[in-house]
Amino acid sequence: MAKNRRSTKNDNAEDVASAKGCVQVNVVVCTTLGAVIVVIAANCAMVLMSSSASTLMMPATQTIKEVPWKGEVLLTAAAEVQCCQVERRHIDTMTQEAWNEVYNAKRPVILQGVMDKWPARTEWDFDFFRKGPWSSHEVQLKQHGPFQACMDTERTIERVQERHGSKGQMDPNCEALLSKVDTIYEDGMAEGGGGLDAISLALQELLGEHGRNVRRKVQIGTLMGEMLANQSDYGTYLFLESKVFQKHPELWTKYITPLHPFLDPVDFSPHDGNEGASRRNLLLGSAGSRSTLHMDPYGWTSWIAVLSGSKAFRVWPPNATKAMYMASEAADSSFASPIDSFGNDPEGATDFLSSQPLEAVLQPGEIIVTMDWWHQAFNLEQGLAITGNFIDKGNVLNVAERALKNDRKDMVEDILAQVEKKDMRLYRKLSRELGLS
Ligand SMILES: O=C(O)CCC(=O)C(=O)O
């Protein structure tokens, strides 16, 4: 099987690269091609929408009949996620000592009450984003469906085989779908038009009208407008976007306030010249979209605040890494598992299947702090959320050590420069502990 479409490391890296990263999105599409019903979806990892039609060479036959993707079934399964296994605390009852206790123990926690006075809580809706000056901001929609599910299955099988010998078999429909995409890719390459363009156009053609959203760039306002008018056939999709807060800082300063100091500590994240804007993300997902199963890079602390819609959430402790079937069992730079915990059970992945996540259903107004745990979210309804992350005195040593392990000395230097500016004692201690003094 050709390897070209399987640049999974890059896919992950790209996802992580958006500071929080790790989102993937879903679409289920049925389209008629001659007499054959094709059920297909497109991962977007290598699909660029700015392709030119001249590069496309379509394969002669379209015979994929079915792939193991049952969006509705998954929605039902996700709806069965337990509501309340993650501790919930109201901010009014959370003293500094109580917070220190939770934070130092690195236990995920759901905070209630923090968002009560945020203007975003009452003012942000789809219309708000359709009309404001931010409406012309472009975001990258990502979608996920059978194609991504098959890619994930294939990657999981490879990892299971590496660990346990030959276990697990590819579903024949997945095999057919993936080799179809390989063919399209290779034909495109052979044409000299560029594989990515070819794959993009081929998938659009296969998906018909629905294909237009395959890894599509779209203005927030347009997207919101279509959603409001209920004409959206975006399927299940999601975007996670930080640049909108860089371009429109008032979105954060005016609407996400007061931000409780527990979520806004003295921060040593490398500076991006935007006072932390790239550590803040706007997240929009339709029902059925989900993040990858991931842990946040380098063990920094993250939180996700739900403004509208509800989310099924699973978290696994940091020591569950072995059960995640990553390419390397050390926390490598991808930080994402090939497993979709809301998808089909990965055959043979015994460590994963016997792992025991905690589950929660997050409601609007709730904020989950995932600490350094593995997590995956599934949007039960379409909704808006924001995320933030920080490197503070409680996690900085861990982050720096992991960065060093990943050959990110540059990152450690940037972090240390921040620490030196803000906390000289901590700087000396860290330099000693990291053996850099
Ligand atoms: O889709 C979500 O709500 C989860 C986002 C997430 O896990 C993250 O930003 O780290």
The ligand as an SDF file (V2000), in Angstrom:
LIG
                    3D

 10  9  0  0  0  0  0  0  0  0999 V2000
  -13.1520   19.6420   21.2220 O   0  0  0  0  0  0  0  0  0  0  0  0
  -12.9690   19.9010   22.3880 C   0  0  0  0  0  0  0  0  0  0  0  0
  -13.7990   20.4190   23.0930 O   0  0  0  0  0  0  0  0  0  0  0  0
  -11.6640   19.5120   23.0290 C   0  0  0  0  0  0  0  0  0  0  0  0
  -10.5720   20.4600   22.7540 C   0  0  0  0  0  0  0  0  0  0  0  0
   -9.3420   19.9420   23.3880 C   0  0  0  0  0  0  0  0  0  0  0  0
   -9.2710   18.8310   23.8090 O   0  0  0  0  0  0  0  0  0  0  0  0
   -8.1960   20.7810   23.5060 C   0  0  0  0  0  0  0  0  0  0  0  0
   -8.2760   21.9270   23.0560 O   0  0  0  0  0  0  0  0  0  0  0  0
   -7.1810   20.3110   24.0580 O   0  0  0  0  0  0  0  0  0  0  0  0
  1  2  2  0
  2  3  1  0
  2  4  1  0
  4  5  1  0
  5  6  1  0
  6  7  2  0
  6  8  1  0
  8  9  2  0
  8 10  1  0
M  END
$$$$
